[in-house]
Amino acid sequence: MVPLYHEVMSLKIRFRPDGPLVLDLPEGTTFELNGETQTLTRAHLALCRCGHSERKPLCDGSHRKIGFQAAGGELIVREASTEQLGG
Ligand code: FES
């Protein structure tokens, strides 16, 4: 069966001021890190951007201890629509 439409996916990454890159996801979301399945215990996944986490690529809060400074912001990626008709 050929799909009549393709759902457009989008992804938003927040740059927390003076902190990590954050993906907002429902608590309980599972993800795979280097082949190991893990479950979010919070409603976000925080990725280190200061380079000092002991749990890279995950943020462990070390950015606060070192006084990491960086602007906040966000990156939004939208997949191009690939609408398929007919078939
Ligand atoms: S950004 Fe949090 S430990 Fe690096």
Backbone and ligand atoms as CSV (ligand in chain L), in Angstrom:
chain,resi,resn,atom,element,x,y,z
A,1,MET,N,N,0.849,-1.186,0.000
A,1,MET,CA,C,0.000,0.000,0.000
A,1,MET,C,C,0.892,1.246,0.000
A,2,VAL,N,N,0.588,2.172,-0.885
A,2,VAL,CA,C,1.357,3.406,-0.991
A,2,VAL,C,C,0.679,4.475,-0.142
A,3,PRO,N,N,1.411,5.109,0.782
A,3,PRO,CA,C,0.786,6.142,1.614
A,3,PRO,C,C,0.354,7.339,0.782
A,4,LEU,N,N,-0.790,7.921,1.162
A,4,LEU,CA,C,-1.287,9.083,0.444
A,4,LEU,C,C,-0.612,10.361,0.915
A,5,TYR,N,N,-0.051,10.323,2.080
A,5,TYR,CA,C,0.651,11.495,2.569
A,5,TYR,C,C,1.787,11.044,3.465
A,6,HIS,N,N,2.677,11.926,3.701
A,6,HIS,CA,C,3.810,11.672,4.587
A,6,HIS,C,C,3.776,12.747,5.656
A,7,GLU,N,N,3.710,12.339,6.900
A,7,GLU,CA,C,3.673,13.312,7.987
A,7,GLU,C,C,4.989,14.084,8.040
A,8,VAL,N,N,4.886,15.390,8.090
A,8,VAL,CA,C,6.078,16.227,8.148
A,8,VAL,C,C,6.593,16.231,9.579
A,9,MET,N,N,7.852,15.881,9.748
A,9,MET,CA,C,8.458,15.830,11.063
A,9,MET,C,C,9.183,17.145,11.336
A,10,SER,N,N,9.196,17.541,12.588
A,10,SER,CA,C,9.990,18.705,12.963
A,10,SER,C,C,10.713,18.389,14.272
A,11,LEU,N,N,11.764,19.105,14.488
A,11,LEU,CA,C,12.595,18.896,15.668
A,11,LEU,C,C,13.027,20.254,16.186
A,12,LYS,N,N,12.870,20.467,17.479
A,12,LYS,CA,C,13.322,21.725,18.072
A,12,LYS,C,C,14.350,21.427,19.159
A,13,ILE,N,N,15.465,22.115,19.083
A,13,ILE,CA,C,16.509,22.008,20.108
A,13,ILE,C,C,16.648,23.378,20.747
A,14,ARG,N,N,16.444,23.437,22.053
A,14,ARG,CA,C,16.612,24.710,22.779
A,14,ARG,C,C,18.045,24.808,23.283
A,15,PHE,N,N,18.603,25.996,23.197
A,15,PHE,CA,C,19.916,26.260,23.779
A,15,PHE,C,C,19.639,26.987,25.086
A,16,ARG,N,N,19.748,26.272,26.190
A,16,ARG,CA,C,19.474,26.911,27.476
A,16,ARG,C,C,20.583,27.920,27.766
A,17,PRO,N,N,20.236,29.142,28.144
A,17,PRO,CA,C,21.280,30.130,28.429
A,17,PRO,C,C,22.275,29.588,29.463
A,18,ASP,N,N,23.551,29.650,29.133
A,18,ASP,CA,C,24.625,29.178,30.015
A,18,ASP,C,C,24.481,27.698,30.365
A,19,GLY,N,N,23.815,26.933,29.496
A,19,GLY,CA,C,23.580,25.525,29.806
A,19,GLY,C,C,23.523,24.642,28.582
A,20,PRO,N,N,22.860,23.498,28.737
A,20,PRO,CA,C,22.884,22.461,27.704
A,20,PRO,C,C,21.961,22.729,26.512
A,21,LEU,N,N,22.055,21.824,25.553
A,21,LEU,CA,C,21.103,21.749,24.448
A,21,LEU,C,C,19.973,20.855,24.941
A,22,VAL,N,N,18.744,21.274,24.742
A,22,VAL,CA,C,17.613,20.563,25.331
A,22,VAL,C,C,16.602,20.148,24.272
A,23,LEU,N,N,16.235,18.880,24.330
A,23,LEU,CA,C,15.141,18.342,23.518
A,23,LEU,C,C,13.971,18.125,24.468
A,24,ASP,N,N,12.843,18.753,24.210
A,24,ASP,CA,C,11.658,18.556,25.047
A,24,ASP,C,C,10.905,17.328,24.552
A,25,LEU,N,N,10.770,16.362,25.419
A,25,LEU,CA,C,10.132,15.092,25.080
A,25,LEU,C,C,9.289,14.653,26.274
A,26,PRO,N,N,8.279,13.845,26.052
A,26,PRO,CA,C,7.478,13.381,27.184
A,26,PRO,C,C,8.316,12.532,28.150
A,27,GLU,N,N,8.072,12.735,29.451
A,27,GLU,CA,C,8.723,11.887,30.453
A,27,GLU,C,C,8.392,10.437,30.145
A,28,GLY,N,N,9.345,9.578,30.260
A,28,GLY,CA,C,9.134,8.169,29.963
A,28,GLY,C,C,9.548,7.788,28.548
A,29,THR,N,N,9.905,8.798,27.747
A,29,THR,CA,C,10.384,8.514,26.394
A,29,THR,C,C,11.656,7.681,26.484
A,30,THR,N,N,11.757,6.678,25.642
A,30,THR,CA,C,12.982,5.888,25.621
A,30,THR,C,C,13.876,6.381,24.488
A,31,PHE,N,N,15.157,6.257,24.711
A,31,PHE,CA,C,16.135,6.602,23.682
A,31,PHE,C,C,17.288,5.616,23.792
A,32,GLU,N,N,18.044,5.499,22.727
A,32,GLU,CA,C,19.155,4.561,22.707
A,32,GLU,C,C,20.451,5.350,22.612
A,33,LEU,N,N,21.323,5.135,23.554
A,33,LEU,CA,C,22.611,5.821,23.583
A,33,LEU,C,C,23.714,4.776,23.492
A,34,ASN,N,N,24.416,4.777,22.390
A,34,ASN,CA,C,25.497,3.805,22.156
A,34,ASN,C,C,25.015,2.366,22.395
A,35,GLY,N,N,23.816,2.085,21.898
A,35,GLY,CA,C,23.278,0.728,21.977
A,35,GLY,C,C,22.557,0.402,23.263
A,36,GLU,N,N,22.555,1.335,24.232
A,36,GLU,CA,C,21.887,1.086,25.517
A,36,GLU,C,C,20.590,1.876,25.588
A,37,THR,N,N,19.499,1.165,25.797
A,37,THR,CA,C,18.210,1.834,25.886
A,37,THR,C,C,18.056,2.473,27.262
A,38,GLN,N,N,17.657,3.743,27.254
A,38,GLN,CA,C,17.442,4.480,28.493
A,38,GLN,C,C,16.079,5.153,28.442
A,39,THR,N,N,15.572,5.517,29.590
A,39,THR,CA,C,14.261,6.142,29.691
A,39,THR,C,C,14.388,7.500,30.365
A,40,LEU,N,N,13.742,8.502,29.769
A,40,LEU,CA,C,13.769,9.834,30.368
A,40,LEU,C,C,12.985,9.849,31.667
A,41,THR,N,N,13.597,10.380,32.715
A,41,THR,CA,C,12.903,10.524,33.990
A,41,THR,C,C,12.370,11.945,34.148
A,42,ARG,N,N,12.670,12.796,33.173
A,42,ARG,CA,C,12.152,14.157,33.133
A,42,ARG,C,C,11.579,14.386,31.743
A,43,ALA,N,N,10.939,15.520,31.545
A,43,ALA,CA,C,10.307,15.793,30.255
A,43,ALA,C,C,11.264,16.473,29.281
A,44,HIS,N,N,12.525,16.129,29.387
A,44,HIS,CA,C,13.494,16.649,28.431
A,44,HIS,C,C,14.761,15.804,28.441
A,45,LEU,N,N,15.502,15.949,27.362
A,45,LEU,CA,C,16.813,15.314,27.248
A,45,LEU,C,C,17.817,16.448,27.103
A,46,ALA,N,N,18.770,16.547,28.019
A,46,ALA,CA,C,19.740,17.641,28.022
A,46,ALA,C,C,21.100,17.126,27.558
A,47,LEU,N,N,21.615,17.757,26.520
A,47,LEU,CA,C,22.906,17.369,25.953
A,47,LEU,C,C,23.955,18.426,26.287
A,48,CYS,N,N,25.102,17.967,26.750
A,48,CYS,CA,C,26.180,18.873,27.161
A,48,CYS,C,C,26.711,19.681,25.983
A,49,ARG,N,N,26.888,20.957,26.209
A,49,ARG,CA,C,27.586,21.774,25.210
A,49,ARG,C,C,28.746,22.537,25.827
A,50,CYS,N,N,29.002,22.296,27.131
A,50,CYS,CA,C,30.147,22.969,27.760
A,50,CYS,C,C,31.406,22.113,27.673
A,51,GLY,N,N,31.242,20.815,27.435
A,51,GLY,CA,C,32.389,19.924,27.306
A,51,GLY,C,C,32.908,19.367,28.617
A,52,HIS,N,N,32.250,19.641,29.745
A,52,HIS,CA,C,32.767,19.228,31.056
A,52,HIS,C,C,31.927,18.148,31.746
A,53,SER,N,N,30.899,17.656,31.102
A,53,SER,CA,C,30.077,16.616,31.714
A,53,SER,C,C,30.859,15.317,31.858
A,54,GLU,N,N,30.627,14.632,32.959
A,54,GLU,CA,C,31.213,13.305,33.160
A,54,GLU,C,C,30.346,12.242,32.494
A,55,ARG,N,N,29.207,12.639,31.977
A,55,ARG,CA,C,28.260,11.692,31.355
A,55,ARG,C,C,28.016,12.042,29.892
A,56,LYS,N,N,28.995,12.604,29.213
A,56,LYS,CA,C,28.807,13.010,27.817
A,56,LYS,C,C,28.209,11.860,27.005
A,57,PRO,N,N,27.314,12.162,26.138
A,57,PRO,CA,C,26.897,13.479,25.683
A,57,PRO,C,C,25.804,14.107,26.538
A,58,LEU,N,N,25.443,13.460,27.650
A,58,LEU,CA,C,24.379,14.001,28.491
A,58,LEU,C,C,24.931,15.057,29.441
A,59,CYS,N,N,24.127,16.036,29.753
A,59,CYS,CA,C,24.498,17.082,30.706
A,59,CYS,C,C,24.384,16.523,32.117
A,60,ASP,N,N,25.382,16.802,32.956
A,60,ASP,CA,C,25.313,16.374,34.358
A,60,ASP,C,C,25.320,17.564,35.323
A,61,GLY,N,N,25.138,18.765,34.787
A,61,GLY,CA,C,25.098,19.955,35.632
A,61,GLY,C,C,26.461,20.608,35.832
A,62,SER,N,N,27.501,20.026,35.288
A,62,SER,CA,C,28.853,20.577,35.466
A,62,SER,C,C,28.987,21.981,34.912
A,63,HIS,N,N,28.146,22.355,33.972
A,63,HIS,CA,C,28.232,23.700,33.378
A,63,HIS,C,C,28.082,24.779,34.455
A,64,ARG,N,N,27.322,24.488,35.507
A,64,ARG,CA,C,27.142,25.478,36.581
A,64,ARG,C,C,28.434,25.645,37.366
A,65,LYS,N,N,29.107,24.528,37.643
A,65,LYS,CA,C,30.345,24.575,38.448
A,65,LYS,C,C,31.448,25.349,37.740
A,66,ILE,N,N,31.500,25.241,36.418
A,66,ILE,CA,C,32.604,25.881,35.678
A,66,ILE,C,C,32.244,27.280,35.205
A,67,GLY,N,N,31.002,27.700,35.436
A,67,GLY,CA,C,30.591,29.031,35.014
A,67,GLY,C,C,30.470,29.171,33.502
A,68,PHE,N,N,30.032,28.088,32.861
A,68,PHE,CA,C,29.869,28.113,31.402
A,68,PHE,C,C,28.924,29.239,30.994
A,69,GLN,N,N,29.331,29.955,29.952
A,69,GLN,CA,C,28.508,31.053,29.456
A,69,GLN,C,C,28.270,30.887,27.967
A,70,ALA,N,N,27.017,30.973,27.592
A,70,ALA,CA,C,26.645,30.908,26.173
A,70,ALA,C,C,25.235,31.461,26.041
A,71,ALA,N,N,24.977,32.010,24.896
A,71,ALA,CA,C,23.649,32.571,24.644
A,71,ALA,C,C,22.599,31.467,24.536
A,72,GLY,N,N,21.382,31.829,24.877
A,72,GLY,CA,C,20.267,30.918,24.672
A,72,GLY,C,C,19.765,31.035,23.246
A,73,GLY,N,N,18.864,30.169,22.886
A,73,GLY,CA,C,18.297,30.213,21.542
A,73,GLY,C,C,17.604,28.910,21.224
A,74,GLU,N,N,17.314,28.734,19.973
A,74,GLU,CA,C,16.693,27.485,19.557
A,74,GLU,C,C,16.992,27.219,18.098
A,75,LEU,N,N,16.980,25.937,17.773
A,75,LEU,CA,C,17.170,25.473,16.406
A,75,LEU,C,C,15.940,24.652,16.054
A,76,ILE,N,N,15.299,24.988,14.963
A,76,ILE,CA,C,14.125,24.245,14.532
A,76,ILE,C,C,14.401,23.674,13.153
A,77,VAL,N,N,14.204,22.371,13.033
A,77,VAL,CA,C,14.413,21.679,11.755
A,77,VAL,C,C,13.067,21.134,11.317
A,78,ARG,N,N,12.716,21.421,10.089
A,78,ARG,CA,C,11.475,20.881,9.543
A,78,ARG,C,C,11.806,20.072,8.303
A,79,GLU,N,N,11.351,18.836,8.321
A,79,GLU,CA,C,11.567,17.968,7.174
A,79,GLU,C,C,10.731,18.467,6.001
A,80,ALA,N,N,11.290,18.435,4.809
A,80,ALA,CA,C,10.537,18.823,3.633
A,80,ALA,C,C,9.379,17.872,3.429
A,81,SER,N,N,8.263,18.412,3.031
A,81,SER,CA,C,7.088,17.591,2.768
A,81,SER,C,C,7.355,16.708,1.560
A,82,THR,N,N,7.009,15.450,1.678
A,82,THR,CA,C,7.193,14.527,0.561
A,82,THR,C,C,5.858,13.885,0.221
A,83,GLU,N,N,4.876,14.720,0.060
A,83,GLU,CA,C,3.528,14.232,-0.220
A,83,GLU,C,C,3.538,13.301,-1.430
A,84,GLN,N,N,2.912,12.157,-1.229
A,84,GLN,CA,C,2.852,11.184,-2.310
A,84,GLN,C,C,1.389,10.945,-2.665
A,85,LEU,N,N,1.076,11.075,-3.911
A,85,LEU,CA,C,-0.288,10.853,-4.364
A,85,LEU,C,C,-0.319,9.711,-5.362
A,86,GLY,N,N,-1.449,9.050,-5.404
A,86,GLY,CA,C,-1.629,7.987,-6.394
A,86,GLY,C,C,-0.949,6.708,-5.966
A,87,GLY,N,N,-0.833,5.849,-6.900
A,87,GLY,CA,C,-0.145,4.597,-6.635
A,87,GLY,C,C,-1.103,3.501,-6.558
L,1,FES,S1,S,26.162,21.714,29.465
L,1,FES,FE1,FE,25.675,20.790,31.321
L,1,FES,S2,S,27.428,19.651,31.842
L,1,FES,FE2,FE,27.949,20.572,29.948
